């Protein structure tokens, strides 16, 4: 657990954080110009993060007022080349009024420490190509762009059509 000078703490997410986590997810969607894209609910977050078999995990920064100020939601990956797991950072978000308090760096450092402590080979994430503030932030931390790789996604009708080909 990390304590900041403003009294906020970085800690693993726990049951009861769902509403604050969802608020961060929605704020991130708003920032990324996709305000109607979030179908997630507090109940879904509870099951995903705190159910019988969690497959995703989260760190939060909680203020002294118990408000969730920032989140890092992540899950495990596996590299066939290294033969080891890694961490995929799905969402990193700091509410705008709390930026420049070191929360983002601390969340990424916590994820890097998870990798090092567990012997994982990598920490990865995506960033929108127009998000220059985030790109600059990540670059300053030593994150390298994987220019030769592109992300692919199958959803909706295309996902159903692909599944029907089995």
Steps between C-alpha positions, in 0.01 A plus 500: 500500500629846406395814688517836322570838658134598452389204715385283207607134494573260217371151579351192336133545420257337742130434519321828549715682239275407208313832468821703512669270248199526268508880529865495387416266211221732386722807536764327286240415236388863500861615459554252217194642319292185555253609771234243403738204471493384864261210561678399821321518835607498862365145530705387200811660649434324831478162326804563279732632770368337817301193390593137558747490211630851425661540159571873525653705778523863599696748701333818615606829647257589776487849645461575870133567422466135380458617138666283235726751326684271259497141373718247323306196377709210375511132417761236426637423157735227388796522265577184307840648416609565858297217653382740771199704589472873469251767596263669260389838628143540379425838653705764675305805605553788738214746551604830344502701822749253653752488217856611576483342848710201393209255492558385140870438554428319826238276337737407218782444750272266698428301184869488412572376852237225454685394186840502666382332821319222311763450230273627221676603181303808394248774574299607196210725405359702213454873467295691247722658235348845556555497878823700498500574876486127580753410231744757641439376855565138400806591294648686801468177701691300239204335325580418140249516217454170321471665158518175306203347686136589448208402720219294349154453649196290413167601660125490446373337183851422376572318827180298471573418133852387584372282785249341263786375282607240757 
